[in-house]
Amino acid sequence: MAVQSGVSRGLITYYFRDKQQLAHELLARYLDGIAVLTNVTGTPDERLAAIIAAHCSPWTRASRSSAWSSA
């Protein structure tokens, strides 16, 4: 996981005592993001665009940065 995210293993273990705590935090953040999506307003097209942007942005940025770092 550390290699995939581009950080050292020590950095992960500094912030998370075990895999269960890390998994809990990841799930909590993911669910918080989903909860925010229920408050999106606007036309159906605007709502869909906002939901897609909010949901995909973290992964899009991560995949772009890893692609650049491996080049």
C-alpha positions as CSV (number, residue, x, y, z in Angstrom):
1,M,0.0,0.0,0.0
2,A,2.8,2.4,0.8
3,V,4.5,1.9,-2.6
4,Q,1.1,2.2,-4.4
5,S,0.4,5.6,-2.6
6,G,4.0,6.9,-3.0
7,V,4.8,7.2,0.7
8,S,7.1,5.3,3.0
9,R,5.8,2.5,5.2
10,G,7.0,4.3,8.3
11,L,4.7,7.3,7.4
12,I,1.7,5.0,7.3
13,T,2.6,3.2,10.6
14,Y,3.1,6.6,12.2
15,Y,-0.5,7.6,11.6
16,F,-2.2,4.2,11.8
17,R,-1.5,1.6,14.5
18,D,-2.7,-1.3,12.4
19,K,-4.5,-2.3,9.2
20,Q,-7.9,-2.2,10.9
21,Q,-7.5,1.4,11.9
22,L,-6.3,2.3,8.4
23,A,-9.3,0.5,6.8
24,H,-11.7,2.2,9.3
25,E,-10.4,5.6,8.4
26,L,-10.5,4.9,4.6
27,L,-14.1,3.7,4.9
28,A,-15.2,6.6,7.1
29,R,-13.7,9.1,4.6
30,Y,-15.4,7.4,1.7
31,L,-18.8,7.3,3.4
32,D,-18.4,11.0,4.4
33,G,-17.9,11.8,0.7
34,I,-21.0,9.9,-0.3
35,A,-23.0,11.7,2.4
36,V,-22.0,15.0,0.9
37,L,-23.3,14.0,-2.5
38,T,-26.9,13.8,-1.2
39,N,-26.8,17.6,-0.7
40,V,-26.0,18.4,-4.4
41,T,-28.5,20.8,-5.9
42,G,-29.2,22.2,-9.4
43,T,-30.6,20.8,-12.6
44,P,-30.3,17.0,-13.1
45,D,-27.3,17.6,-15.5
46,E,-25.6,19.8,-13.0
47,R,-26.2,17.4,-10.1
48,L,-24.8,14.5,-12.2
49,A,-21.7,16.5,-13.2
50,A,-21.1,17.5,-9.6
51,I,-21.5,13.9,-8.3
52,I,-19.1,12.5,-10.9
53,A,-16.6,15.3,-10.3
54,A,-16.7,14.8,-6.5
55,H,-16.6,11.0,-6.7
56,C,-13.8,10.7,-9.3
57,S,-11.5,13.6,-8.5
58,P,-9.4,11.9,-5.8
59,W,-8.7,8.8,-7.9
60,T,-8.1,10.9,-11.0
61,R,-5.5,13.0,-9.3
62,A,-3.9,10.0,-7.8
63,S,-3.6,8.1,-11.1
64,R,-2.2,11.2,-12.8
65,S,0.4,11.8,-10.2
66,S,1.5,8.1,-10.2
67,A,1.7,8.1,-13.9
68,W,3.9,11.2,-13.9
69,S,6.2,9.8,-11.1
70,S,6.8,6.5,-13.0
71,A,7.7,8.3,-16.3
